[in-house]
Amino acid sequence: MKILVVDDNLLTRSMIKDLLSEMGHQVVGEADNGDDAVSLYGRHRPELVLLDLIMPGKTGLETLQEIKAIDPAARVIMVTAVQQEDMSKELLNNGAAAILHKPFMYSELEEALKKF
């Protein structure tokens, strides 16, 4: 699967990219902010986006909304350390396909990707 990885933390992005590669997926782009994420999504049209919620500048929620405006069928998994039911509901109501809570295990990422 072709995947875009978005997280402002370089180590987190690297870890996710390594895990995805081990699983046989192709990382078609990576971004550390929402503006770059939206641009890369429009350029590469990945099959899936792994999107951090808390980033400087544009939030993951705002980025999710912009990606969904480009492509309502976009599949986005939100990756976040925030574990609040209200936020989870808002993300899902705005089109997130799933929410993966940090820190996550290899098996949790693998299980989330199986849904696609």
GICOR-V745687 format. One record per residue. N is the residue number from 1. RES is the residue in one letter. SS is DSSP state (H for helix, E for strand, - for the rest). OMEGA is omega in radians with two decimals (none if undefined). Layout:
n: (N,N)
res: (RES,RES)
ss: (SS,SS)
omega: (OMEGA,OMEGA)
//
This chain:
n: (1,2,3,4,5,6,7,8,9,10,11,12,13,14,15,16,17,18,19,20,21,22,23,24,25,26,27,28,29,30,31,32,33,34,35,36,37,38,39,40,41,42,43,44,45,46,47,48,49,50,51,52,53,54,55,56,57,58,59,60,61,62,63,64,65,66,67,68,69,70,71,72,73,74,75,76,77,78,79,80,81,82,83,84,85,86,87,88,89,90,91,92,93,94,95,96,97,98,99,100,101,102,103,104,105,106,107,108,109,110,111,112,113,114,115,116)
res: (M,K,I,L,V,V,D,D,N,L,L,T,R,S,M,I,K,D,L,L,S,E,M,G,H,Q,V,V,G,E,A,D,N,G,D,D,A,V,S,L,Y,G,R,H,R,P,E,L,V,L,L,D,L,I,M,P,G,K,T,G,L,E,T,L,Q,E,I,K,A,I,D,P,A,A,R,V,I,M,V,T,A,V,Q,Q,E,D,M,S,K,E,L,L,N,N,G,A,A,A,I,L,H,K,P,F,M,Y,S,E,L,E,E,A,L,K,K,F)
ss: (-,E,E,E,E,E,-,-,-,H,H,H,H,H,H,H,H,H,H,H,H,H,-,-,-,E,E,E,E,E,E,-,-,H,H,H,H,H,H,H,H,H,H,H,-,-,-,E,E,E,E,E,-,-,-,-,-,-,-,H,H,H,H,H,H,H,H,H,H,H,-,-,-,-,-,E,E,E,E,E,-,-,-,-,H,H,H,H,H,H,H,H,H,-,-,-,-,E,E,E,E,-,-,-,-,H,H,H,H,H,H,H,H,H,-,-)
omega: (3.10,-2.98,3.01,-3.13,-3.11,3.09,-3.11,-3.14,-3.09,-3.13,3.11,3.11,-3.13,3.13,-3.14,3.13,3.13,3.13,-3.13,3.11,3.10,-3.12,3.11,3.12,3.13,3.05,-3.07,3.11,3.06,-3.12,3.10,3.10,-3.07,-3.13,3.12,3.13,3.14,3.12,3.14,3.10,3.14,-3.10,-2.99,-3.08,-3.13,3.11,-3.11,3.05,2.95,-2.93,3.07,3.13,-3.04,3.10,3.06,-3.12,-3.12,3.14,3.06,3.11,3.11,3.12,3.08,-3.13,-3.14,3.10,3.14,3.08,3.09,-3.06,-3.13,3.13,-3.13,3.11,-3.05,2.99,3.09,3.13,-3.01,3.01,-3.14,-3.14,3.12,-3.08,3.14,3.13,3.11,3.11,-3.13,3.12,3.14,3.11,3.13,3.00,3.08,-3.13,-3.13,3.10,3.12,-3.06,3.06,-0.22,-3.13,3.13,3.07,-3.08,3.12,3.08,3.14,3.13,3.12,-3.12,3.14,-3.12,-3.09,none)
//
